[in-house]
Amino acid sequence: MNTPESENPKRLGALDDRRRSVRLAPRDQSHSNRVTRLRLLLPLAAVAIIAVLMIWPKIEAEISERRLAPSKLDKAALQQAATQNRLISANFSSVDSKGRPFTITSEEAIQQTDNPDNVELKSPKGKVQLNETDTLEAKSVSGLYAQGQQHLTLNENVVITRSDGTTLNTQKLFVNLKTNESSTDVPVVIDGPQGHLTAAGMVVKNGGAVTVFTGPAKLILNTGGSIDPTKKGKS
């Protein structure tokens, strides 16, 4: 017959065997792994938050400085604005030496402070009243107007239109609005009721009474005839 004292070691051994045989279920094992990872990550996250809080004032100052600092283009625009007077929808008007009124309009006019007399024009248009019935209109991509001398220089796609239907096309034209004289040293093309003319250049003088076309030049009349320039290159 076994005594109670002899049974106790057997019972304790059996309990140890059962403990060693116990295994965590997969779900319980996954939960345990997450808890372990969180214990490691939480201190790292706390350190990262503290570091951001310490350097945030520097980051905020850098962002603010970049937001307020003008770009290179902005600096150039500010410097340009400081040296120029700009006018939108500009309008100039006066009279020539014969008292005939003329007007010049422009989408934008820029007056240089170092030379206030000169005004750069964007898409300028001009109109001169030649007499009671005839007018002369001009337009181009850009231009320069000297206010004191009343000199107008038109550049790029210059088109001159007379009220009788005659048009002149060239790429550059200088006009003295005070004397109604003009000139260009680049090719001109003129179309009108009388015919078609091409020339290497043009000079209008004596208040518009005389026009000289520099050669090579050619005039084709609407009647079918043609006139070639003389050897001097004028017609």
C-alpha positions as CSV (number, residue, x, y, z in Angstrom):
1,M,0.0,0.0,0.0
2,N,1.4,3.4,-1.1
3,T,1.6,6.1,1.5
4,P,0.5,9.7,0.7
5,E,4.1,10.9,0.9
6,S,5.1,8.5,-1.9
7,E,2.2,9.7,-4.1
8,N,3.1,13.4,-4.0
9,P,6.3,13.1,-6.1
10,K,4.3,11.3,-8.8
11,R,1.6,14.0,-8.9
12,L,4.2,16.8,-9.1
13,G,6.0,15.0,-12.0
14,A,2.7,14.6,-13.8
15,L,1.9,18.3,-13.4
16,D,5.3,19.3,-14.8
17,D,4.8,17.0,-17.8
18,R,1.4,18.7,-18.5
19,R,3.0,22.2,-18.3
20,R,5.7,21.2,-20.8
21,S,3.1,19.8,-23.2
22,V,1.0,23.0,-23.2
23,R,1.5,25.1,-26.5
24,L,0.0,28.5,-27.3
25,A,-2.7,28.5,-30.0
26,P,-1.7,30.4,-33.3
27,R,-4.0,33.3,-32.4
28,D,-2.6,33.7,-29.0
29,Q,0.9,33.4,-30.4
30,S,0.2,36.2,-32.9
31,H,-1.2,38.5,-30.2
32,S,1.9,37.8,-28.1
33,N,4.2,38.8,-31.0
34,R,2.2,42.1,-31.6
35,V,2.5,43.0,-27.9
36,T,6.3,42.3,-28.1
37,R,6.7,44.5,-31.2
38,L,4.6,47.3,-29.6
39,R,6.8,47.3,-26.6
40,L,9.8,47.9,-28.8
41,L,8.2,50.5,-31.2
42,L,6.5,52.7,-28.6
43,P,9.8,54.0,-27.1
44,L,11.2,54.6,-30.6
45,A,8.0,56.6,-31.6
46,A,8.3,58.6,-28.5
47,V,11.9,59.5,-29.3
48,A,10.9,60.5,-32.9
49,I,8.1,62.7,-31.7
50,I,10.4,64.5,-29.2
51,A,13.0,65.0,-32.0
52,V,10.4,66.5,-34.3
53,L,9.1,68.9,-31.6
54,M,12.7,70.1,-31.0
55,I,13.5,70.8,-34.7
56,W,10.0,72.0,-35.8
57,P,10.7,75.7,-35.1
58,K,13.7,75.6,-37.5
59,I,11.6,73.8,-40.2
60,E,8.7,76.3,-39.8
61,A,11.1,79.2,-40.1
62,E,12.7,77.7,-43.3
63,I,9.2,77.2,-44.9
64,S,8.2,80.7,-44.0
65,E,11.4,82.2,-45.5
66,R,11.0,80.3,-48.7
67,R,7.3,81.3,-49.0
68,L,8.1,85.0,-48.6
69,A,11.3,85.2,-50.5
70,P,10.8,86.3,-54.1
71,S,12.0,84.0,-56.9
72,K,14.5,85.1,-59.5
73,L,11.7,86.0,-61.9
74,D,10.0,88.0,-59.1
75,K,13.2,89.9,-58.3
76,A,13.7,90.7,-62.0
77,A,10.1,92.0,-62.2
78,L,10.6,94.1,-59.2
79,Q,13.8,95.6,-60.5
80,Q,12.1,96.3,-63.8
81,A,9.1,97.9,-62.2
82,A,11.4,100.1,-60.2
83,T,13.0,101.5,-63.4
84,Q,9.9,101.8,-65.6
85,N,6.6,103.5,-65.8
86,R,4.0,101.2,-67.3
87,L,0.6,102.3,-68.8
88,I,-2.1,100.0,-70.0
89,S,-4.3,101.1,-73.0
90,A,-2.1,104.1,-73.7
91,N,-3.4,106.9,-75.9
92,F,-1.2,109.7,-77.4
93,S,-2.6,112.5,-79.5
94,S,-1.2,115.7,-81.2
95,V,-1.1,117.5,-84.5
96,D,1.6,117.6,-87.3
97,S,3.3,120.6,-88.8
98,K,0.2,121.2,-91.0
99,G,-2.2,121.1,-88.1
100,R,-3.5,117.7,-89.0
101,P,-4.5,115.6,-85.9
102,F,-3.0,112.2,-85.3
103,T,-3.5,109.6,-82.5
104,I,-1.4,106.6,-81.3
105,T,-2.9,103.9,-79.2
106,S,-1.2,100.9,-77.6
107,E,-2.2,97.9,-75.5
108,E,0.7,98.7,-73.2
109,A,3.2,101.5,-73.0
110,I,6.5,101.4,-71.0
111,Q,8.4,104.6,-70.3
112,Q,12.0,104.2,-69.3
113,T,13.0,106.3,-66.3
114,D,16.5,106.8,-67.7
115,N,15.0,108.3,-70.9
116,P,11.5,109.5,-70.2
117,D,11.0,110.8,-73.7
118,N,11.1,107.3,-75.2
119,V,8.0,105.0,-74.8
120,E,8.0,101.4,-75.8
121,L,4.7,100.3,-77.3
122,K,3.0,96.9,-77.5
123,S,0.7,96.4,-80.5
124,P,0.6,100.1,-81.4
125,K,-1.9,101.6,-83.8
126,G,-1.7,105.1,-85.3
127,K,-4.1,107.2,-87.3
128,V,-3.4,110.5,-89.2
129,Q,-6.2,112.6,-90.7
130,L,-4.6,113.7,-94.1
131,N,-7.6,115.9,-95.2
132,E,-11.3,116.0,-94.7
133,T,-11.8,112.7,-96.4
134,D,-8.6,110.7,-96.4
135,T,-7.0,109.0,-93.5
136,L,-3.8,106.9,-93.0
137,E,-3.7,104.2,-90.4
138,A,-0.8,102.1,-89.2
139,K,-0.3,99.1,-86.9
140,S,2.5,96.7,-85.9
141,V,3.6,94.2,-83.2
142,S,5.8,96.7,-81.4
143,G,7.1,100.2,-81.6
144,L,9.0,103.1,-80.0
145,Y,7.6,106.6,-79.7
146,A,9.8,109.6,-79.0
147,Q,7.3,112.1,-77.5
148,G,9.3,115.3,-77.8
149,Q,10.3,114.7,-81.5
150,Q,7.1,113.0,-82.4
151,H,9.1,110.2,-84.0
152,L,7.4,106.8,-84.3
153,T,9.3,103.6,-85.2
154,L,7.2,100.5,-86.0
155,N,8.6,97.0,-85.9
156,E,7.3,93.6,-87.0
157,N,4.4,93.0,-89.4
158,V,3.9,96.7,-90.1
159,V,0.7,97.4,-92.0
160,I,-0.2,100.9,-93.4
161,T,-3.7,101.4,-94.8
162,R,-4.9,104.4,-96.7
163,S,-8.6,105.2,-96.8
164,D,-8.7,104.6,-100.6
165,G,-7.8,101.0,-100.0
166,T,-4.1,101.1,-100.6
167,T,-2.0,99.0,-98.1
168,L,1.7,98.8,-97.4
169,N,3.4,95.8,-95.7
170,T,6.9,95.9,-94.3
171,Q,8.8,94.8,-91.2
172,K,10.2,98.2,-90.1
173,L,9.1,101.8,-90.7
174,F,10.2,105.1,-89.3
175,V,7.6,107.9,-89.2
176,N,8.1,111.5,-88.4
177,L,4.7,112.5,-87.3
178,K,5.5,116.2,-87.1
179,T,6.5,116.4,-90.8
180,N,4.5,113.4,-92.2
181,E,7.7,111.8,-93.6
182,S,8.6,108.2,-93.3
183,S,11.3,105.7,-94.5
184,T,12.4,102.1,-94.3
185,D,15.4,100.2,-95.6
186,V,13.8,96.8,-95.7
187,P,11.5,95.4,-98.4
188,V,8.0,96.9,-98.9
189,V,4.9,95.5,-100.6
190,I,2.1,97.9,-101.7
191,D,-1.2,96.8,-103.0
192,G,-3.9,99.2,-104.1
193,P,-6.6,100.1,-106.7
194,Q,-3.9,101.1,-109.2
195,G,-1.7,98.0,-108.9
196,H,1.0,96.0,-107.0
197,L,4.5,97.3,-106.2
198,T,7.5,95.7,-104.5
199,A,10.7,97.5,-103.6
200,A,13.8,97.1,-101.5
201,G,13.0,100.2,-99.5
202,M,11.1,103.5,-99.4
203,V,11.4,107.1,-98.5
204,V,8.5,109.5,-98.2
205,K,9.5,113.2,-98.1
206,N,8.3,116.7,-98.6
207,G,5.4,116.2,-96.3
208,G,4.3,113.1,-98.2
209,A,4.3,114.8,-101.6
210,V,7.3,112.7,-102.9
211,T,7.7,108.9,-102.5
212,V,11.0,107.3,-103.6
213,F,11.2,103.5,-103.9
214,T,14.7,102.0,-103.8
215,G,15.5,99.1,-106.1
216,P,15.3,96.5,-107.1
217,A,11.6,97.6,-107.5
218,K,8.8,96.6,-109.7
219,L,5.3,98.0,-110.3
220,I,2.5,96.0,-112.0
221,L,-0.5,98.1,-113.0
222,N,-4.0,96.8,-112.9
223,T,-4.4,97.7,-116.6
224,G,-1.9,95.0,-117.4
225,G,1.2,97.2,-118.0
226,S,4.3,97.1,-115.8
227,I,7.0,99.6,-114.9
228,D,10.6,98.6,-113.9
229,P,12.8,100.9,-111.9
230,T,15.5,103.0,-113.6
231,K,19.2,102.1,-113.2
232,K,19.3,104.5,-110.2
233,G,16.9,102.2,-108.4
234,K,14.2,104.8,-108.1
235,S,10.7,105.1,-109.6
